[in-house]
Amino acid sequence: MARKFYVVWEGRAPGIYDSWEEAQAQVEGFPGAKYKSFTSQTAATEAFRNDGGDELYALRAMAAHRQPEIINYEAFPEIRLDAIAVDAACAGNPGVMEYRGVVVGTGEELFHYGPVADGTNNVGEFLALVHALALCEQKGWVRTIYSDSRTAQAWLRNRKTRTSLAPTPRNAALLATLQRAERWVQTHTSRCTVVKWDTEKWGEIPADFGRK
């Protein structure tokens, strides 16, 4: 059976889900629920952005103007090309948030979460770091992980977030994910090294969404 992705525009926690059970929990019994299935994550993400209201339209418009920065890695031999770079983007504070992780040397996207409503950039940056660490543990990788967020790295060191993000019906799933991420860092010790990306010297981090 072909894999499906489910977009929930109007529901308890709008977003993109990769199982009907998760999506159904957001729309069943919800007045005016709006949702649809897609056969690819790319199509689902584009549909969610295109039909998600003013915030999502703004996010999509910023993405359309993205000009990827080309880094001359030969000039910076200290950069680990096999490392994972993570970054988040948020249209508003709170606003529509997403994050991703890529291989530094190739730009290959290893994971991409969102977009989800009522998030913050700091939350996205922290979740991206934990996602990268958990992925490395799952795959048996020991890699450097780059992040340009001092706040997210501080939360990781302290094994506790200090977000003031208020709960809303639209970010319930996001806050549940944040709680799971906190539990993960409190119960796991990673062999990976988290390093601050030197934006001033190297340019924008390779996982950057280009929306500044």
C-alpha positions in Angstrom: 0.0 0.0 0.0 1.3 3.4 -0.9 2.3 5.6 2.0 0.0 8.6 2.6 0.4 12.0 4.3 -2.5 13.8 5.9 -2.8 17.6 6.0 -5.0 19.0 8.7 -5.8 22.7 8.1 -8.6 22.9 10.7 -8.5 20.6 13.6 -7.3 20.2 17.2 -3.6 20.5 16.1 -3.2 21.6 12.5 -0.2 20.1 10.7 1.0 17.2 8.6 0.7 13.6 9.8 2.1 10.4 8.4 -0.7 8.1 9.7 -4.4 8.3 9.5 -4.7 7.4 13.2 -2.8 10.6 14.2 -4.8 12.8 11.7 -8.1 11.3 12.7 -7.5 12.2 16.4 -7.2 15.9 15.2 -10.4 16.0 13.1 -12.8 13.5 14.5 -15.6 15.4 16.2 -14.0 18.7 15.5 -16.5 21.3 14.1 -15.6 22.4 10.6 -12.6 20.1 10.4 -10.6 20.5 7.1 -8.2 17.8 6.0 -7.0 15.8 3.0 -4.6 13.0 2.2 -1.6 13.2 -0.2 0.7 10.6 -1.6 3.9 12.5 -1.0 5.3 14.6 1.9 6.3 17.3 -0.6 2.8 17.6 -1.9 1.3 17.7 1.6 3.7 20.4 2.7 3.0 22.6 -0.3 -0.7 22.1 0.2 -0.5 23.0 3.9 1.5 26.1 3.1 -0.8 27.2 0.3 -4.1 26.8 2.2 -3.1 27.7 5.7 -4.1 31.3 6.1 -2.1 34.5 6.2 0.8 33.1 8.4 1.4 30.2 6.1 1.2 32.4 3.1 3.8 34.6 4.5 6.1 31.7 5.2 5.6 30.4 1.7 6.3 33.8 0.2 9.6 34.1 2.1 10.6 30.6 1.0 10.0 31.6 -2.6 12.7 34.3 -2.3 15.3 32.0 -0.8 18.8 32.4 -2.3 20.9 29.4 -1.1 24.3 30.5 0.1 27.3 28.7 -1.4 30.0 28.0 1.1 33.6 27.6 0.0 34.5 24.7 2.2 38.0 24.6 0.9 38.6 28.0 2.6 37.4 26.6 5.9 39.0 23.1 6.4 37.9 23.1 10.0 34.3 22.5 9.0 33.3 18.9 9.2 31.6 18.0 5.9 30.1 14.8 7.3 28.5 16.7 10.1 24.8 17.5 10.5 23.6 21.1 10.4 20.2 22.0 11.9 18.1 25.1 11.7 14.6 26.4 12.3 12.4 29.1 10.8 9.4 30.8 12.3 7.0 33.3 10.7 6.0 35.3 13.8 6.6 34.8 17.5 4.7 32.6 18.0 4.0 31.7 14.5 4.3 29.0 11.9 7.5 27.0 12.6 9.5 24.3 10.9 12.9 22.8 11.3 15.3 20.5 9.4 18.7 18.8 9.4 21.0 18.4 6.5 24.4 16.9 5.8 26.9 19.8 5.7 29.0 18.8 2.7 26.2 17.7 0.4 23.1 19.6 1.6 21.1 16.3 1.7 18.1 16.8 3.9 18.0 14.1 6.6 14.8 15.2 8.3 12.2 18.0 8.1 9.5 18.7 10.7 6.5 21.0 10.1 5.3 23.5 9.3 3.2 23.7 12.4 1.3 26.5 13.9 2.0 28.5 17.1 5.6 27.7 17.6 8.8 29.7 18.2 12.2 29.7 16.6 13.9 28.7 19.9 11.6 25.7 20.3 12.3 24.7 16.7 16.1 25.0 17.1 16.0 22.8 20.2 13.8 20.2 18.7 16.1 20.1 15.6 19.1 19.4 17.8 17.4 16.6 19.7 16.1 15.2 16.5 19.6 15.1 15.1 21.0 13.5 18.3 18.2 10.8 18.3 18.8 10.1 14.6 22.5 9.6 15.2 21.7 7.2 18.1 19.2 5.3 15.9 21.7 5.0 13.0 24.8 4.3 15.2 26.5 7.5 13.9 29.0 9.6 15.8 29.0 13.0 14.1 29.4 16.6 14.8 26.1 18.5 14.9 26.2 22.2 14.1 23.6 24.7 15.4 23.7 28.5 15.2 21.4 28.9 18.2 23.0 29.6 21.6 19.7 29.3 23.3 18.9 25.8 22.0 22.4 24.7 22.9 22.0 26.1 26.5 18.7 24.2 26.8 20.4 21.1 25.6 23.2 21.4 28.2 20.7 22.0 30.9 18.5 19.2 29.7 15.5 21.6 30.2 13.8 24.2 28.0 12.9 27.6 29.3 10.3 28.5 26.7 7.4 30.9 27.5 5.3 29.5 24.6 1.7 29.4 25.7 -0.4 26.4 24.9 -3.1 26.8 22.3 -5.4 24.3 20.5 -3.1 24.6 17.5 0.2 23.7 19.1 -0.9 20.8 21.4 1.0 18.3 19.2 4.1 20.5 19.1 4.2 20.9 22.9 3.8 17.1 23.3 6.8 16.7 20.9 8.7 19.2 23.0 8.0 17.2 26.2 9.2 14.0 24.5 12.4 15.8 23.4 13.1 17.0 27.0 12.6 13.4 28.3 14.9 12.1 25.6 17.8 14.4 26.6 17.2 13.7 30.3 17.5 9.9 29.7 20.2 9.7 27.0 23.9 10.5 26.7 25.0 11.1 23.2 28.5 10.5 21.8 27.9 13.3 19.3 29.5 16.7 19.7 27.3 19.8 19.4 29.2 22.8 18.0 28.2 26.4 17.5 28.1 27.3 13.8 30.3 30.3 13.3 27.9 32.4 11.1 30.1 35.5 11.2 33.1 33.6 9.7 31.5 30.8 7.6 28.2 32.4 6.5 24.7 31.1 7.1 24.4 27.5 8.4 23.7 25.0 5.5 20.3 24.1 7.0 19.2 27.7 6.9 15.8 28.3 5.4 16.9 31.7 3.9 14.1 33.7 5.5 16.0 36.4 7.3 
